[in-house]
Amino acid sequence: MPPPEMQTFTAIILAGQRAGAVDPLAEAAHVANKSLVPIAGRPLIAHVAEALVATPGLIRLRIVAEPGVELRLRTALPRGGPPIDYIPASGNLADSVHAGAAGLTGPILVTTSDNVLLTPGAVRETLAALASADVAVALATRAAVLAAHPDGQRRFYRFADDAYSNCNLYALAGPTSLKAAETFRSGGQFAKKPLRMILALGPINLALMLAGRLTLRDAFTRISRRLKLRVAPVVLADGAHAIDVDNARTFACAEQLLLRRAASEAA
């Protein structure tokens, strides 16, 4: 496996909305898709795409969204960079990931269009884990998330060693690792959908986790056995990566952090 800065990869941004669903942020901003909601002066998806394009090794970007919003998304994304494909979203996250990855070879990075605090450093660190894993899942500790913003995240997975939050950032070594996407089959987030936790961990492993008997590494070792894949956690130092734009509260937190970053870079 080449070093992270030389490793080529394709990125998938999940940007679809469920048919008939009206996102409150999109409705308030009078846009057709949540990805187009402006934050810190640009659409949500523009921040995500910019971080990916700035990461060395990106050779193709795939946007998975519902039909009818491609033109609006095109105008929102930065000019130049690698080719961009627009893939019709499916009825659930698992099928959308499979659709986005169809025909691809080599490493695949998957994230969401509301992951506006994504950075090239986080992308490189997650991809680097593929040197010894089939799937990498980015997480941040509770302390790191709260240090980034005390109101940015309220859901954490509690393990024996610490509490963690998901960063909506996943790396797959290649198409054979796509069966890990089946843990998304029931839809929704783990914290909101207990069935997804059961599918990923299995009922016995989940019970051990809830009882505080499993460390993060223990849990991922068990997930690896269950999926017959090497699944590795990547604990990012910057807890801001776990703050995505889900609602008005997290929108305000993410925008504050984006503006703070911009001011720091301009100084």
C-alpha positions as CSV (number, residue, x, y, z in Angstrom):
1,M,0.0,0.0,0.0
2,P,1.5,3.4,-1.0
3,P,1.8,6.2,1.5
4,P,-1.4,8.1,2.1
5,E,-0.3,11.2,0.1
6,M,0.2,8.9,-3.0
7,Q,-2.8,6.6,-2.6
8,T,-5.4,7.2,-5.3
9,F,-9.1,6.9,-4.3
10,T,-12.6,7.6,-5.4
11,A,-14.9,9.6,-3.0
12,I,-18.7,9.1,-2.7
13,I,-20.8,11.9,-1.2
14,L,-24.2,10.7,-0.1
15,A,-26.5,13.6,-0.8
16,G,-30.0,12.0,-1.4
17,Q,-33.2,12.9,0.3
18,R,-35.9,10.3,0.9
19,A,-38.9,10.6,-1.5
20,G,-41.6,12.7,0.0
21,A,-39.4,13.8,2.9
22,V,-39.1,17.6,3.6
23,D,-35.9,18.5,5.4
24,P,-36.5,21.4,7.8
25,L,-33.2,23.1,7.0
26,A,-33.9,22.9,3.2
27,E,-37.4,24.1,3.7
28,A,-36.2,27.1,5.7
29,A,-33.6,28.0,3.1
30,H,-36.0,27.5,0.2
31,V,-33.8,24.9,-1.6
32,A,-34.7,21.6,-3.1
33,N,-32.1,19.5,-1.3
34,K,-30.5,19.8,2.1
35,S,-27.0,19.7,0.4
36,L,-27.8,23.1,-1.1
37,V,-28.5,24.9,2.2
38,P,-26.0,27.7,2.5
39,I,-23.6,27.7,5.5
40,A,-20.7,30.2,5.9
41,G,-21.5,31.6,2.5
42,R,-21.6,28.3,0.5
43,P,-23.8,25.3,0.1
44,L,-23.2,22.4,2.5
45,I,-22.0,20.1,-0.2
46,A,-19.4,22.6,-1.5
47,H,-17.5,22.5,1.8
48,V,-17.4,18.7,1.7
49,A,-16.3,18.6,-2.0
50,E,-13.6,21.2,-1.4
51,A,-12.0,19.1,1.4
52,L,-12.1,16.0,-0.9
53,V,-10.7,17.8,-3.9
54,A,-7.9,19.2,-1.7
55,T,-6.9,15.7,-0.7
56,P,-4.0,14.3,-2.7
57,G,-4.9,11.2,-4.6
58,L,-8.6,11.9,-5.4
59,I,-9.2,10.7,-9.0
60,R,-13.0,10.8,-9.1
61,L,-15.9,12.2,-7.2
62,R,-19.4,10.6,-7.2
63,I,-22.5,12.4,-5.9
64,V,-25.4,10.2,-5.0
65,A,-28.6,12.2,-4.9
66,E,-32.3,12.0,-6.0
67,P,-33.0,12.7,-9.7
68,G,-33.9,16.3,-10.5
69,V,-31.2,18.1,-8.4
70,E,-28.1,17.4,-10.5
71,L,-28.0,20.8,-12.2
72,R,-28.4,22.6,-8.9
73,L,-25.6,20.5,-7.4
74,R,-23.3,21.1,-10.3
75,T,-23.6,24.9,-9.8
76,A,-22.8,24.5,-6.1
77,L,-19.6,22.5,-6.5
78,P,-16.1,24.0,-7.1
79,R,-14.8,24.2,-10.6
80,G,-11.9,22.1,-11.8
81,G,-10.6,19.1,-10.1
82,P,-11.3,15.4,-10.9
83,P,-14.3,14.2,-12.9
84,I,-17.7,14.2,-11.1
85,D,-20.4,11.6,-11.6
86,Y,-24.0,12.0,-10.5
87,I,-25.6,8.8,-9.4
88,P,-29.4,8.4,-8.7
89,A,-29.9,7.6,-5.0
90,S,-31.7,4.5,-4.0
91,G,-34.4,3.9,-1.3
92,N,-31.9,3.3,1.5
93,L,-28.3,4.0,2.4
94,A,-27.0,0.5,1.7
95,D,-28.3,0.5,-1.9
96,S,-27.1,4.1,-2.4
97,V,-23.6,3.2,-1.3
98,H,-23.7,0.2,-3.7
99,A,-25.0,2.4,-6.5
100,G,-22.2,5.0,-5.9
101,A,-19.5,2.3,-5.9
102,A,-20.7,0.4,-9.0
103,G,-17.9,-0.3,-11.4
104,L,-15.2,1.2,-9.2
105,T,-11.9,-0.5,-8.3
106,G,-9.4,0.6,-5.7
107,P,-10.0,2.4,-2.4
108,I,-13.3,4.2,-1.9
109,L,-14.1,6.9,0.6
110,V,-17.7,7.5,1.7
111,T,-19.1,10.5,3.4
112,T,-22.2,12.7,3.6
113,S,-23.0,16.1,2.1
114,D,-23.7,17.6,5.6
115,N,-20.2,16.7,6.8
116,V,-19.1,20.3,6.3
117,L,-16.2,20.2,8.8
118,L,-14.4,17.5,6.9
119,T,-10.7,18.2,6.3
120,P,-8.1,16.6,3.9
121,G,-6.1,15.5,7.0
122,A,-9.1,13.4,8.3
123,V,-9.5,11.9,4.8
124,R,-5.8,11.0,4.6
125,E,-5.8,9.5,8.1
126,T,-8.9,7.4,7.4
127,L,-7.5,6.1,4.1
128,A,-4.1,5.3,5.7
129,A,-5.9,2.7,7.9
130,L,-6.5,0.6,4.8
131,A,-2.8,-0.4,5.0
132,S,-3.9,-3.1,7.4
133,A,-7.8,-3.1,7.1
134,D,-10.5,-3.7,4.6
135,V,-12.8,-1.0,6.1
136,A,-11.9,2.1,8.2
137,V,-14.5,4.0,10.3
138,A,-13.6,7.5,11.6
139,L,-14.6,8.4,15.2
140,A,-13.8,11.0,17.8
141,T,-13.8,10.8,21.6
142,R,-16.4,12.6,23.6
143,A,-13.8,14.9,25.1
144,A,-12.5,15.9,21.7
145,V,-16.0,16.6,20.4
146,L,-17.0,18.7,23.4
147,A,-13.7,20.5,23.2
148,A,-14.5,21.5,19.6
149,H,-17.9,22.7,20.5
150,P,-19.9,21.9,23.7
151,D,-23.2,21.8,21.8
152,G,-22.0,20.1,18.6
153,Q,-22.9,16.5,19.4
154,R,-25.1,14.8,22.0
155,R,-25.0,11.2,20.9
156,F,-22.0,9.0,21.9
157,Y,-21.4,5.3,21.8
158,R,-20.1,4.2,25.2
159,F,-17.4,1.6,25.5
160,A,-15.3,0.4,28.4
161,D,-12.4,2.6,27.5
162,D,-14.2,5.8,26.4
163,A,-17.2,7.3,24.7
164,Y,-17.1,8.0,20.9
165,S,-19.0,9.7,18.2
166,N,-19.2,8.7,14.5
167,C,-17.6,11.1,12.0
168,N,-19.6,10.0,9.0
169,L,-16.4,9.1,7.2
170,Y,-15.7,5.6,6.0
171,A,-12.9,4.1,3.8
172,L,-13.2,0.8,1.9
173,A,-10.2,-1.0,0.4
174,G,-12.2,-1.9,-2.7
175,P,-15.5,-3.4,-4.0
176,T,-15.1,-6.6,-1.9
177,S,-15.4,-4.5,1.2
178,L,-18.9,-3.2,0.2
179,K,-20.7,-5.8,2.2
180,A,-19.9,-3.6,5.2
181,A,-22.6,-1.2,3.8
182,E,-25.2,-3.8,4.7
183,T,-25.2,-2.5,8.2
184,F,-27.0,0.6,6.8
185,R,-29.8,-1.5,5.4
186,S,-32.3,-0.5,8.0
187,G,-31.7,3.2,7.4
188,G,-31.1,6.1,9.8
189,Q,-28.3,6.6,12.2
190,F,-27.1,4.0,14.7
191,A,-28.1,6.2,17.7
192,K,-31.6,6.6,16.3
193,K,-32.0,3.1,14.9
194,P,-31.2,0.3,17.4
195,L,-31.7,-2.3,14.7
196,R,-28.6,-1.1,12.9
197,M,-26.5,-1.5,16.0
198,I,-27.8,-5.1,16.3
199,L,-27.1,-5.8,12.7
200,A,-23.5,-4.5,13.0
201,L,-22.6,-5.9,16.4
202,G,-25.0,-8.8,16.8
203,P,-27.2,-9.1,19.9
204,I,-24.6,-10.6,22.2
205,N,-21.9,-8.1,21.3
206,L,-24.4,-5.3,21.7
207,A,-25.3,-6.5,25.1
208,L,-21.6,-6.6,26.1
209,M,-21.1,-3.1,24.8
210,L,-24.1,-1.8,26.7
211,A,-22.9,-3.5,29.8
212,G,-19.5,-1.6,29.5
213,R,-17.6,-4.9,28.9
214,L,-16.1,-4.0,25.4
215,T,-13.4,-1.5,24.6
216,L,-13.6,0.2,21.2
217,R,-10.9,-2.2,19.8
218,D,-12.8,-5.2,21.3
219,A,-16.0,-4.1,19.5
220,F,-14.3,-3.7,16.2
221,T,-12.6,-7.0,16.5
222,R,-16.0,-8.6,17.0
223,I,-17.5,-6.6,14.1
224,S,-14.6,-7.8,11.9
225,R,-15.4,-11.5,12.8
226,R,-19.1,-10.9,12.1
227,L,-18.6,-9.3,8.7
228,K,-15.6,-11.4,7.8
229,L,-13.7,-8.2,7.0
230,R,-10.9,-6.4,8.8
231,V,-12.8,-3.3,10.2
232,A,-10.6,-0.7,12.0
233,P,-11.6,2.4,14.0
234,V,-9.7,5.6,13.2
235,V,-9.9,8.0,16.2
236,L,-9.5,11.5,14.9
237,A,-7.9,14.1,17.3
238,D,-10.1,17.0,16.1
239,G,-13.6,16.3,17.5
240,A,-15.1,18.8,15.0
241,H,-15.2,16.0,12.5
242,A,-18.0,14.4,14.4
243,I,-20.2,17.5,14.1
244,D,-22.4,17.4,11.0
245,V,-25.4,19.5,10.1
246,D,-28.5,17.6,11.3
247,N,-30.7,20.4,12.6
248,A,-30.7,24.1,13.5
249,R,-28.5,23.6,16.6
250,T,-25.8,21.7,14.8
251,F,-26.0,24.1,11.8
252,A,-25.2,27.0,14.2
253,C,-22.3,25.0,15.8
254,A,-20.8,24.0,12.4
255,E,-21.1,27.5,11.0
256,Q,-19.4,29.0,14.0
257,L,-16.5,26.5,13.5
258,L,-16.3,27.1,9.8
259,L,-16.1,30.8,10.3
260,R,-13.5,30.4,13.0
261,R,-11.4,28.2,10.6
262,A,-11.7,30.8,7.8
263,A,-10.6,33.6,10.2
264,S,-7.6,31.5,11.4
265,E,-6.5,30.7,7.8
266,A,-6.8,34.4,6.8
267,A,-4.8,35.6,9.8
